[in-house]
Amino acid sequence: MAKTEIVGRVVSNKMTKSVVVTVERQVRESLYGKQLRLTTRFMAHDEQNAGVGDQVAMVPSRPLSARKRWVVTRIVQKAKTV
């Protein structure tokens, strides 16, 4: 059985070997049917040295700290630099 891989965007990399990744998903509101955009923040272990704005893929792992349960596997797309 393959592990679930989710893709999100890095919003903070101020920690050593850790990043904060936001994952957006759309759900339909139950009463009126409007599309809602929900954002979830994950702390992930990062050996890839991802920067802020990079799109990364991550998989679940054993608990690495009190809040880290994900590991960055690859950088899907680098952020555009001005």
Buried (B, 14 or more C-beta within 10 A) or exposed (E): EEEEEBBBBBEEBEEEBBBBBEBEEEEEEEEEEEEEEEEEEBBBBBEBEBBEBBBBBBBBEEEBEEEBBBBBBEBEEEBEEE
